[in-house]
Amino acid sequence: MELTERFNTLNELYSLLHAAATLHGGPRLLGEATGRDGWPTHGVYFFFESGELREDGETPRVVRVGTHALSESSKTRLWTRLRAHKGRVGGRNPGGGNHRGSVFRLHVGTALIQRDGYPEAATSWASGSSAPRDVRDKEMQLERAVSRHIGAMSVVHVAVPDRGSRAAIESGCISLLSNFDREPMDPPSRDLAVGAARDT
């Protein structure tokens, strides 16, 4: 895709996301969202991080694209997926979460380790698909930091009932937004930014 064509297509995507956000009363902070907010059963979601802007210095920049239930056997709903990213509200470890069940949480936690340390969690973070309680307890401080960070992000969703269409929209948007191996456009800031990445 030529640079000018990509620029115009990016602008069109952001215009569509603005329209989608407006339709639902604006972007929602994930930390304030609940399952009672009228989420569609299936869709594609786009995360925005405070301070992450497009090259115009004004327009919020997409830092994450994701969807859910791409396999025929998966029954995951849109809110179920977003709730996994948000983390726990109550229970034994309120404010925590499970990065082994959310690639988004894993990436944000990894970025926080690189920026802030978290030595107790660093050795086991992203290791395995499950972990014993003592390991999870050592990771809890970081899990809570991840929940706070993601909870402060806003999310815009687009209802997409069809599985194939969700996959195509997700992969197409990630391809468009990614600066991998080409001239950067709307690059991330030098501060923490999780970037656009596949999340199924």
TORLUM-702024 format. One record per residue: chain; x, y, z of N, C-alpha, C in turn; residue in one letter. Coordinates in Angstrom, 3 decimals. Layout:
TORLUM-702024
{site "A", {X, Y, Z}, {X, Y, Z}, {X, Y, Z}, "A"},
...
end
This chain:
TORLUM-702024
{site "A", {0.846, -1.192, 0.000}, {0.000, 0.000, 0.000}, {0.886, 1.249, 0.000}, "M"},
{site "A", {0.649, 2.142, -0.953}, {1.411, 3.377, -1.021}, {1.153, 4.226, 0.208}, "E"},
{site "A", {2.154, 5.087, 0.527}, {2.070, 5.893, 1.748}, {0.823, 6.761, 1.772}, "L"},
{site "A", {0.520, 7.415, 0.663}, {-0.660, 8.292, 0.611}, {-1.945, 7.491, 0.766}, "T"},
{site "A", {-1.994, 6.332, 0.112}, {-3.177, 5.471, 0.222}, {-3.357, 4.994, 1.655}, "E"},
{site "A", {-2.251, 4.608, 2.294}, {-2.338, 4.159, 3.683}, {-2.802, 5.293, 4.583}, "R"},
{site "A", {-2.261, 6.485, 4.375}, {-2.655, 7.643, 5.186}, {-4.149, 7.905, 5.052}, "F"},
{site "A", {-4.657, 7.879, 3.835}, {-6.079, 8.130, 3.616}, {-6.945, 7.027, 4.227}, "N"},
{site "A", {-6.478, 5.786, 4.123}, {-7.236, 4.670, 4.694}, {-7.241, 4.744, 6.214}, "T"},
{site "A", {-6.099, 5.126, 6.803}, {-6.046, 5.322, 8.256}, {-7.029, 6.397, 8.691}, "L"},
{site "A", {-7.067, 7.500, 7.971}, {-8.008, 8.564, 8.320}, {-9.450, 8.083, 8.234}, "N"},
{site "A", {-9.723, 7.256, 7.238}, {-11.077, 6.705, 7.102}, {-11.406, 5.789, 8.276}, "E"},
{site "A", {-10.441, 4.966, 8.686}, {-10.661, 4.091, 9.839}, {-10.960, 4.921, 11.084}, "L"},
{site "A", {-10.180, 5.944, 11.340}, {-10.406, 6.754, 12.527}, {-11.739, 7.490, 12.472}, "Y"},
{site "A", {-12.156, 7.882, 11.284}, {-13.478, 8.515, 11.147}, {-14.588, 7.521, 11.488}, "S"},
{site "A", {-14.433, 6.288, 11.044}, {-15.420, 5.253, 11.347}, {-15.447, 4.937, 12.844}, "L"},
{site "A", {-14.275, 4.908, 13.475}, {-14.221, 4.645, 14.909}, {-14.842, 5.790, 15.697}, "L"},
{site "A", {-14.631, 7.010, 15.228}, {-15.264, 8.163, 15.884}, {-16.782, 8.057, 15.783}, "H"},
{site "A", {-17.279, 7.656, 14.612}, {-18.722, 7.496, 14.430}, {-19.259, 6.385, 15.329}, "A"},
{site "A", {-18.510, 5.273, 15.439}, {-18.934, 4.163, 16.301}, {-18.972, 4.597, 17.757}, "A"},
{site "A", {-17.967, 5.364, 18.178}, {-17.931, 5.845, 19.565}, {-19.100, 6.781, 19.836}, "A"},
{site "A", {-19.366, 7.678, 18.902}, {-20.463, 8.629, 19.059}, {-21.798, 7.911, 19.174}, "T"},
{site "A", {-21.959, 6.851, 18.400}, {-23.199, 6.065, 18.417}, {-23.489, 5.510, 19.807}, "L"},
{site "A", {-22.435, 5.208, 20.570}, {-22.603, 4.609, 21.897}, {-22.312, 5.598, 23.032}, "H"},
{site "A", {-22.362, 6.875, 22.725}, {-22.182, 7.890, 23.763}, {-20.738, 8.202, 24.068}, "G"},
{site "A", {-19.836, 7.841, 23.168}, {-18.418, 8.125, 23.350}, {-17.656, 6.901, 23.792}, "G"},
{site "A", {-16.324, 6.958, 23.714}, {-15.502, 5.838, 24.194}, {-15.772, 5.571, 25.670}, "P"},
{site "A", {-15.675, 4.316, 26.094}, {-15.918, 3.959, 27.495}, {-14.597, 3.613, 28.171}, "R"},
{site "A", {-14.408, 4.102, 29.381}, {-13.260, 3.663, 30.165}, {-13.507, 2.220, 30.585}, "L"},
{site "A", {-12.565, 1.349, 30.307}, {-12.796, -0.058, 30.629}, {-12.977, -0.253, 32.125}, "L"},
{site "A", {-12.254, 0.499, 32.939}, {-12.358, 0.341, 34.382}, {-13.734, 0.660, 34.936}, "G"},
{site "A", {-14.520, 1.450, 34.196}, {-15.867, 1.823, 34.634}, {-16.950, 0.996, 33.939}, "E"},
{site "A", {-16.554, 0.162, 32.990}, {-17.523, -0.605, 32.218}, {-17.998, -1.837, 32.986}, "A"},
{site "A", {-19.224, -2.240, 32.712}, {-19.775, -3.461, 33.295}, {-20.499, -4.237, 32.202}, "T"},
{site "A", {-20.908, -5.438, 32.535}, {-21.647, -6.262, 31.588}, {-23.047, -5.768, 31.326}, "G"},
{site "A", {-23.489, -4.754, 32.077}, {-24.838, -4.201, 31.905}, {-24.863, -2.993, 30.974}, "R"},
{site "A", {-23.759, -2.749, 30.292}, {-23.649, -1.547, 29.459}, {-24.159, -1.726, 28.038}, "D"},
{site "A", {-24.808, -2.829, 27.768}, {-25.409, -3.014, 26.447}, {-24.449, -3.458, 25.369}, "G"},
{site "A", {-23.440, -4.245, 25.735}, {-22.498, -4.740, 24.739}, {-23.194, -5.712, 23.792}, "W"},
{site "A", {-22.841, -5.688, 22.516}, {-23.370, -6.720, 21.614}, {-22.748, -8.071, 21.965}, "P"},
{site "A", {-23.350, -9.127, 21.481}, {-22.814, -10.457, 21.762}, {-21.426, -10.637, 21.157}, "T"},
{site "A", {-21.244, -10.160, 19.941}, {-19.978, -10.339, 19.243}, {-19.527, -9.021, 18.614}, "H"},
{site "A", {-18.202, -8.832, 18.550}, {-17.701, -7.613, 17.932}, {-16.188, -7.555, 17.879}, "G"},
{site "A", {-15.697, -6.428, 17.404}, {-14.272, -6.109, 17.375}, {-14.088, -4.876, 18.248}, "V"},
{site "A", {-12.995, -4.853, 19.025}, {-12.788, -3.718, 19.929}, {-11.459, -3.041, 19.665}, "Y"},
{site "A", {-11.412, -1.759, 20.006}, {-10.252, -0.914, 19.771}, {-9.952, -0.144, 21.054}, "F"},
{site "A", {-8.717, -0.269, 21.554}, {-8.329, 0.421, 22.769}, {-7.509, 1.668, 22.446}, "F"},
{site "A", {-7.713, 2.692, 23.294}, {-6.983, 3.949, 23.211}, {-6.372, 4.229, 24.577}, "F"},
{site "A", {-5.093, 4.661, 24.573}, {-4.378, 4.918, 25.813}, {-4.147, 6.411, 25.975}, "E"},
{site "A", {-4.447, 6.945, 27.131}, {-4.278, 8.373, 27.388}, {-2.846, 8.810, 27.076}, "S"},
{site "A", {-2.711, 9.891, 26.323}, {-1.394, 10.394, 25.968}, {-0.844, 9.840, 24.674}, "G"},
{site "A", {-1.471, 8.772, 24.152}, {-1.038, 8.199, 22.878}, {-1.864, 8.835, 21.763}, "E"},
{site "A", {-1.196, 9.659, 20.953}, {-1.889, 10.436, 19.927}, {-1.319, 10.151, 18.547}, "L"},
{site "A", {-2.134, 10.425, 17.555}, {-1.651, 10.332, 16.176}, {-0.662, 11.465, 15.915}, "R"},
{site "A", {-0.087, 11.470, 14.746}, {0.936, 12.456, 14.420}, {0.401, 13.881, 14.411}, "E"},
{site "A", {-0.923, 14.054, 14.333}, {-1.474, 15.406, 14.388}, {-1.441, 15.993, 15.793}, "D"},
{site "A", {-1.088, 15.162, 16.791}, {-0.987, 15.632, 18.164}, {-2.321, 15.838, 18.857}, "G"},
{site "A", {-3.415, 15.458, 18.207}, {-4.757, 15.681, 18.763}, {-5.608, 14.420, 18.797}, "E"},
{site "A", {-5.547, 13.626, 17.762}, {-6.423, 12.461, 17.640}, {-5.877, 11.283, 18.442}, "T"},
{site "A", {-6.684, 10.719, 19.361}, {-6.237, 9.530, 20.100}, {-5.858, 8.407, 19.136}, "P"},
{site "A", {-4.780, 7.713, 19.454}, {-4.241, 6.661, 18.597}, {-4.649, 5.283, 19.108}, "R"},
{site "A", {-5.094, 4.418, 18.227}, {-5.421, 3.039, 18.593}, {-4.149, 2.326, 19.044}, "V"},
{site "A", {-4.190, 1.694, 20.211}, {-3.031, 0.951, 20.711}, {-3.275, -0.545, 20.765}, "V"},
{site "A", {-4.526, -0.934, 20.539}, {-4.835, -2.371, 20.609}, {-6.085, -2.671, 19.807}, "R"},
{site "A", {-6.038, -3.739, 19.033}, {-7.199, -4.224, 18.290}, {-7.419, -5.673, 18.693}, "V"},
{site "A", {-8.640, -6.054, 18.931}, {-8.899, -7.436, 19.298}, {-10.308, -7.867, 18.971}, "G"},
{site "A", {-10.511, -9.170, 19.010}, {-11.844, -9.737, 18.856}, {-11.898, -11.018, 19.677}, "T"},
{site "A", {-12.810, -11.911, 19.378}, {-13.030, -13.094, 20.209}, {-13.807, -14.125, 19.413}, "H"},
{site "A", {-13.856, -15.327, 19.964}, {-14.682, -16.410, 19.407}, {-14.458, -16.605, 17.912}, "A"},
{site "A", {-13.199, -16.800, 17.520}, {-12.914, -17.022, 16.109}, {-12.954, -18.497, 15.728}, "L"},
{site "A", {-12.939, -19.364, 16.711}, {-13.080, -20.791, 16.412}, {-14.546, -21.199, 16.563}, "S"},
{site "A", {-14.940, -22.227, 15.843}, {-16.341, -22.660, 15.875}, {-16.763, -23.110, 17.262}, "E"},
{site "A", {-15.827, -23.619, 18.047}, {-16.163, -24.149, 19.367}, {-16.248, -23.073, 20.445}, "S"},
{site "A", {-15.707, -21.895, 20.172}, {-15.677, -20.851, 21.195}, {-17.038, -20.194, 21.366}, "S"},
{site "A", {-17.452, -20.041, 22.610}, {-18.720, -19.389, 22.933}, {-18.487, -18.037, 23.626}, "K"},
{site "A", {-17.247, -17.580, 23.627}, {-16.906, -16.342, 24.316}, {-17.658, -15.157, 23.724}, "T"},
{site "A", {-18.204, -14.327, 24.592}, {-18.897, -13.116, 24.158}, {-17.958, -11.919, 24.261}, "R"},
{site "A", {-18.348, -10.835, 23.629}, {-17.500, -9.643, 23.619}, {-17.195, -9.167, 25.027}, "L"},
{site "A", {-18.210, -9.032, 25.883}, {-17.953, -8.533, 27.224}, {-17.098, -9.517, 28.030}, "W"},
{site "A", {-17.291, -10.809, 27.818}, {-16.476, -11.799, 28.519}, {-15.000, -11.565, 28.221}, "T"},
{site "A", {-14.697, -11.272, 26.962}, {-13.306, -11.025, 26.584}, {-12.798, -9.727, 27.202}, "R"},
{site "A", {-13.589, -8.686, 27.151}, {-13.170, -7.403, 27.724}, {-13.005, -7.514, 29.240}, "L"},
{site "A", {-13.868, -8.288, 29.865}, {-13.772, -8.477, 31.323}, {-12.472, -9.183, 31.695}, "R"},
{site "A", {-12.020, -10.120, 30.851}, {-10.739, -10.790, 31.110}, {-9.589, -9.794, 31.052}, "A"},
{site "A", {-9.679, -8.833, 30.149}, {-8.657, -7.785, 30.079}, {-8.744, -6.848, 31.279}, "H"},
{site "A", {-9.957, -6.533, 31.687}, {-10.172, -5.583, 32.787}, {-9.631, -6.111, 34.107}, "K"},
{site "A", {-9.814, -7.396, 34.370}, {-9.385, -7.974, 35.637}, {-10.528, -8.088, 36.617}, "G"},
{site "A", {-10.199, -8.501, 37.839}, {-11.220, -8.793, 38.840}, {-11.655, -7.537, 39.590}, "R"},
{site "A", {-12.951, -7.467, 39.858}, {-13.488, -6.370, 40.655}, {-13.547, -6.778, 42.125}, "V"},
{site "A", {-13.973, -8.001, 42.410}, {-14.073, -8.487, 43.786}, {-13.322, -9.785, 43.962}, "G"},
{site "A", {-13.778, -10.604, 44.904}, {-13.158, -11.900, 45.128}, {-11.948, -11.841, 46.037}, "G"},
{site "A", {-11.133, -12.904, 45.991}, {-9.990, -13.024, 46.889}, {-8.926, -11.955, 46.618}, "R"},
{site "A", {-8.754, -11.596, 45.360}, {-7.730, -10.614, 44.988}, {-8.348, -9.499, 44.144}, "N"},
{site "A", {-9.147, -8.629, 44.766}, {-9.784, -7.553, 43.995}, {-8.735, -6.667, 43.333}, "P"},
{site "A", {-9.043, -6.290, 42.097}, {-8.112, -5.459, 41.354}, {-7.059, -6.245, 40.612}, "G"},
{site "A", {-7.025, -7.560, 40.837}, {-6.042, -8.404, 40.175}, {-6.515, -8.831, 38.804}, "G"},
{site "A", {-6.046, -9.968, 38.359}, {-6.423, -10.463, 37.045}, {-5.590, -11.677, 36.697}, "G"},
{site "A", {-5.724, -12.143, 35.474}, {-5.016, -13.342, 35.039}, {-4.392, -13.086, 33.674}, "N"},
{site "A", {-3.120, -12.741, 33.659}, {-2.468, -12.455, 32.377}, {-2.321, -13.702, 31.517}, "H"},
{site "A", {-2.459, -14.881, 32.127}, {-2.375, -16.111, 31.334}, {-3.658, -16.359, 30.549}, "R"},
{site "A", {-4.688, -15.608, 30.847}, {-5.933, -15.705, 30.105}, {-6.193, -14.484, 29.248}, "G"},
{site "A", {-5.201, -13.589, 29.142}, {-5.357, -12.367, 28.360}, {-3.994, -11.950, 27.828}, "S"},
{site "A", {-3.800, -12.101, 26.532}, {-2.542, -11.694, 25.917}, {-2.327, -10.187, 26.089}, "V"},
{site "A", {-3.406, -9.442, 26.082}, {-3.330, -7.994, 26.302}, {-2.705, -7.702, 27.664}, "F"},
{site "A", {-3.198, -8.357, 28.712}, {-2.647, -8.165, 30.051}, {-1.171, -8.590, 30.080}, "R"},
{site "A", {-0.852, -9.675, 29.397}, {0.529, -10.154, 29.365}, {1.451, -9.084, 28.780}, "L"},
{site "A", {1.048, -8.485, 27.650}, {1.888, -7.477, 27.007}, {2.042, -6.229, 27.877}, "H"},
{site "A", {0.944, -5.781, 28.472}, {1.026, -4.590, 29.325}, {1.918, -4.874, 30.535}, "V"},
{site "A", {1.760, -6.052, 31.136}, {2.606, -6.421, 32.267}, {4.074, -6.484, 31.889}, "G"},
{site "A", {4.370, -7.028, 30.722}, {5.749, -7.083, 30.253}, {6.330, -5.683, 30.092}, "T"},
{site "A", {5.523, -4.771, 29.547}, {5.975, -3.382, 29.397}, {6.209, -2.732, 30.757}, "A"},
{site "A", {5.347, -3.030, 31.732}, {5.512, -2.470, 33.076}, {6.765, -3.023, 33.749}, "L"},
{site "A", {7.052, -4.299, 33.529}, {8.288, -4.893, 34.067}, {9.501, -4.168, 33.491}, "I"},
{site "A", {9.486, -3.927, 32.190}, {10.607, -3.248, 31.543}, {10.767, -1.822, 32.054}, "Q"},
{site "A", {9.643, -1.190, 32.377}, {9.703, 0.203, 32.821}, {9.939, 0.340, 34.317}, "R"},
{site "A", {9.263, -0.522, 35.117}, {9.241, -0.311, 36.565}, {9.882, -1.430, 37.387}, "D"},
{site "A", {10.226, -2.542, 36.761}, {10.906, -3.605, 37.491}, {10.028, -4.783, 37.869}, "G"},
{site "A", {9.320, -4.699, 39.001}, {8.504, -5.799, 39.531}, {9.290, -7.110, 39.587}, "Y"},
{site "A", {10.389, -7.145, 40.346}, {11.252, -8.341, 40.358}, {10.557, -9.607, 40.838}, "P"},
{site "A", {9.589, -9.504, 41.767}, {8.912, -10.709, 42.253}, {8.121, -11.397, 41.154}, "E"},
{site "A", {7.586, -10.600, 40.233}, {6.761, -11.171, 39.163}, {7.550, -11.462, 37.902}, "A"},
{site "A", {8.684, -10.796, 37.728}, {9.396, -10.846, 36.454}, {9.829, -12.253, 36.057}, "A"},
{site "A", {10.197, -13.073, 37.027}, {10.732, -14.400, 36.696}, {9.661, -15.369, 36.209}, "T"},
{site "A", {8.414, -15.162, 36.621}, {7.358, -16.104, 36.240}, {6.360, -15.520, 35.244}, "S"},
{site "A", {6.406, -14.205, 35.028}, {5.434, -13.560, 34.141}, {5.502, -14.169, 32.744}, "W"},
{site "A", {4.358, -14.495, 32.206}, {4.232, -15.056, 30.851}, {4.765, -16.480, 30.761}, "A"},
{site "A", {4.955, -17.131, 31.885}, {5.461, -18.494, 31.889}, {4.321, -19.486, 32.110}, "S"},
{site "A", {4.034, -20.275, 31.098}, {3.013, -21.315, 31.229}, {1.596, -20.803, 31.081}, "G"},
{site "A", {0.665, -21.744, 30.922}, {-0.748, -21.396, 30.778}, {-1.481, -21.392, 32.116}, "S"},
{site "A", {-0.797, -21.839, 33.183}, {-1.350, -21.804, 34.534}, {-0.191, -21.713, 35.513}, "S"},
{site "A", {-0.505, -21.421, 36.781}, {0.544, -21.293, 37.797}, {-0.059, -21.587, 39.162}, "A"},
{site "A", {0.728, -22.145, 40.082}, {0.226, -22.400, 41.432}, {-0.034, -21.094, 42.184}, "P"},
{site "A", {-0.764, -21.193, 43.279}, {-1.186, -20.001, 44.010}, {-0.012, -19.175, 44.497}, "R"},
{site "A", {1.058, -19.809, 44.969}, {2.170, -19.025, 45.501}, {2.815, -18.165, 44.413}, "D"},
{site "A", {2.862, -18.683, 43.188}, {3.398, -17.889, 42.079}, {2.444, -16.752, 41.746}, "V"},
{site "A", {1.158, -17.050, 41.696}, {0.172, -16.007, 41.396}, {0.160, -14.926, 42.470}, "R"},
{site "A", {0.372, -15.313, 43.713}, {0.436, -14.313, 44.789}, {1.607, -13.359, 44.585}, "D"},
{site "A", {2.744, -13.882, 44.128}, {3.906, -13.025, 43.871}, {3.667, -12.101, 42.681}, "K"},
{site "A", {2.795, -12.514, 41.792}, {2.492, -11.702, 40.612}, {1.378, -10.688, 40.861}, "E"},
{site "A", {0.725, -10.774, 42.035}, {-0.488, -10.003, 42.240}, {-0.275, -8.496, 42.164}, "M"},
{site "A", {0.833, -7.998, 42.700}, {1.084, -6.557, 42.637}, {1.122, -6.072, 41.189}, "Q"},
{site "A", {1.774, -6.857, 40.351}, {1.842, -6.496, 38.934}, {0.486, -6.658, 38.261}, "L"},
{site "A", {-0.236, -7.723, 38.586}, {-1.575, -7.899, 38.002}, {-2.462, -6.701, 38.333}, "E"},
{site "A", {-2.355, -6.197, 39.549}, {-3.159, -5.032, 39.930}, {-2.725, -3.785, 39.170}, "R"},
{site "A", {-1.418, -3.655, 38.965}, {-0.926, -2.520, 38.181}, {-1.425, -2.603, 36.737}, "A"},
{site "A", {-1.452, -3.824, 36.197}, {-1.975, -4.025, 34.845}, {-3.459, -3.646, 34.792}, "V"},
{site "A", {-4.233, -4.063, 35.792}, {-5.655, -3.730, 35.827}, {-5.862, -2.219, 35.874}, "S"},
{site "A", {-5.056, -1.529, 36.667}, {-5.184, -0.069, 36.737}, {-4.846, 0.564, 35.395}, "R"},
{site "A", {-3.801, 0.058, 34.767}, {-3.368, 0.650, 33.502}, {-4.395, 0.423, 32.394}, "H"},
{site "A", {-4.853, -0.814, 32.256}, {-5.839, -1.098, 31.218}, {-7.177, -0.457, 31.562}, "I"},
{site "A", {-7.514, -0.424, 32.849}, {-8.779, 0.182, 33.255}, {-8.865, 1.654, 32.923}, "G"},
{site "A", {-7.722, 2.317, 32.812}, {-7.696, 3.743, 32.468}, {-7.781, 3.967, 30.960}, "A"},
{site "A", {-7.738, 2.893, 30.191}, {-7.862, 3.017, 28.733}, {-9.333, 3.085, 28.332}, "M"},
{site "A", {-9.586, 3.735, 27.224}, {-10.944, 3.767, 26.680}, {-11.061, 2.749, 25.555}, "S"},
{site "A", {-12.257, 2.276, 25.365}, {-12.496, 1.234, 24.369}, {-13.684, 1.613, 23.500}, "V"},
{site "A", {-13.550, 1.369, 22.225}, {-14.622, 1.549, 21.250}, {-14.871, 0.191, 20.609}, "V"},
{site "A", {-16.126, -0.167, 20.454}, {-16.423, -1.463, 19.848}, {-17.296, -1.302, 18.612}, "H"},
{site "A", {-17.223, -2.299, 17.755}, {-18.072, -2.387, 16.572}, {-18.735, -3.750, 16.609}, "V"},
{site "A", {-20.040, -3.787, 16.554}, {-20.765, -5.056, 16.569}, {-20.544, -5.779, 15.243}, "A"},
{site "A", {-20.067, -7.030, 15.329}, {-19.823, -7.835, 14.123}, {-20.265, -9.265, 14.431}, "V"},
{site "A", {-21.483, -9.646, 14.089}, {-21.986, -10.974, 14.442}, {-21.257, -12.120, 13.745}, "P"},
{site "A", {-20.808, -11.919, 12.519}, {-20.235, -13.006, 11.728}, {-18.778, -13.256, 12.088}, "D"},
{site "A", {-18.441, -14.530, 12.341}, {-17.091, -14.904, 12.759}, {-16.047, -14.529, 11.709}, "R"},
{site "A", {-16.301, -14.866, 10.462}, {-15.349, -14.571, 9.407}, {-15.115, -13.084, 9.233}, "G"},
{site "A", {-16.172, -12.307, 9.363}, {-16.033, -10.854, 9.240}, {-15.226, -10.278, 10.389}, "S"},
{site "A", {-15.421, -10.825, 11.604}, {-14.625, -10.356, 12.746}, {-13.141, -10.601, 12.507}, "R"},
{site "A", {-12.819, -11.791, 12.023}, {-11.416, -12.125, 11.763}, {-10.828, -11.211, 10.701}, "A"},
{site "A", {-11.590, -10.945, 9.641}, {-11.090, -10.107, 8.556}, {-10.900, -8.666, 9.006}, "A"},
{site "A", {-11.852, -8.156, 9.785}, {-11.741, -6.773, 10.265}, {-10.565, -6.636, 11.216}, "I"},
{site "A", {-10.421, -7.591, 12.133}, {-9.314, -7.534, 13.082}, {-7.974, -7.556, 12.367}, "E"},
{site "A", {-7.771, -8.544, 11.492}, {-6.476, -8.678, 10.827}, {-6.209, -7.503, 9.893}, "S"},
{site "A", {-7.250, -7.026, 9.221}, {-7.081, -5.892, 8.321}, {-6.710, -4.619, 9.059}, "G"},
{site "A", {-7.347, -4.373, 10.204}, {-7.041, -3.173, 10.989}, {-5.640, -3.245, 11.588}, "C"},
{site "A", {-5.264, -4.417, 12.062}, {-3.912, -4.575, 12.618}, {-2.874, -4.329, 11.532}, "I"},
{site "A", {-3.102, -4.867, 10.347}, {-2.178, -4.666, 9.234}, {-2.069, -3.189, 8.876}, "S"},
{site "A", {-3.181, -2.505, 8.873}, {-3.190, -1.087, 8.528}, {-2.475, -0.250, 9.581}, "L"},
{site "A", {-2.703, -0.553, 10.849}, {-2.159, 0.243, 11.945}, {-0.692, -0.064, 12.236}, "L"},
{site "A", {-0.247, -1.257, 11.912}, {1.105, -1.673, 12.261}, {2.161, -0.937, 11.443}, "S"},
{site "A", {3.248, -0.562, 12.108}, {4.380, 0.059, 11.438}, {5.525, -0.930, 11.203}, "N"},
{site "A", {5.260, -2.193, 11.409}, {6.316, -3.198, 11.285}, {6.906, -3.220, 9.879}, "F"},
{site "A", {8.216, -3.043, 9.791}, {8.977, -3.198, 8.557}, {8.546, -2.218, 7.459}, "D"},
{site "A", {8.095, -1.026, 7.860}, {7.778, 0.001, 6.877}, {7.883, 1.375, 7.522}, "R"},
{site "A", {7.775, 2.399, 6.719}, {7.924, 3.760, 7.237}, {6.847, 4.034, 8.294}, "E"},
{site "A", {7.266, 4.453, 9.499}, {6.289, 4.645, 10.579}, {5.249, 5.712, 10.251}, "P"},
{site "A", {4.036, 5.440, 10.674}, {2.947, 6.397, 10.571}, {2.169, 6.328, 11.880}, "M"},
{site "A", {1.966, 7.453, 12.533}, {1.349, 7.489, 13.862}, {2.113, 6.582, 14.827}, "D"},
{site "A", {3.421, 6.772, 14.994}, {4.209, 5.896, 15.872}, {3.840, 6.087, 17.330}, "P"},
{site "A", {4.124, 5.083, 18.192}, {3.844, 5.217, 19.627}, {4.779, 6.226, 20.264}, "P"},
{site "A", {4.374, 6.731, 21.424}, {5.234, 7.633, 22.173}, {6.377, 6.835, 22.782}, "S"},
{site "A", {7.303, 7.529, 23.409}, {8.428, 6.849, 24.054}, {8.037, 6.315, 25.423}, "R"},
{site "A", {6.873, 6.717, 25.917}, {6.378, 6.185, 27.183}, {5.703, 4.845, 26.912}, "D"},
{site "A", {5.069, 4.280, 27.973}, {4.439, 2.985, 27.812}, {3.342, 3.031, 26.753}, "L"},
{site "A", {3.455, 2.168, 25.802}, {2.421, 2.008, 24.787}, {2.408, 0.546, 24.391}, "A"},
{site "A", {1.250, -0.061, 24.362}, {1.193, -1.506, 24.136}, {1.143, -1.864, 22.652}, "V"},
{site "A", {0.785, -0.921, 21.809}, {0.808, -1.189, 20.378}, {-0.389, -1.992, 19.923}, "G"},
{site "A", {-0.595, -1.998, 18.633}, {-1.681, -2.784, 18.062}, {-1.199, -4.205, 17.833}, "A"},
{site "A", {-1.934, -5.156, 18.348}, {-1.503, -6.554, 18.202}, {-2.712, -7.459, 18.171}, "A"},
{site "A", {-2.508, -8.604, 17.578}, {-3.602, -9.582, 17.482}, {-3.955, -10.114, 18.853}, "R"},
{site "A", {-5.219, -10.262, 19.117}, {-5.650, -10.806, 20.402}, {-6.921, -11.604, 20.182}, "D"},
{site "A", {-6.791, -12.923, 20.148}, {-7.956, -13.773, 19.943}, {-8.181, -14.658, 21.136}, "T"},
end
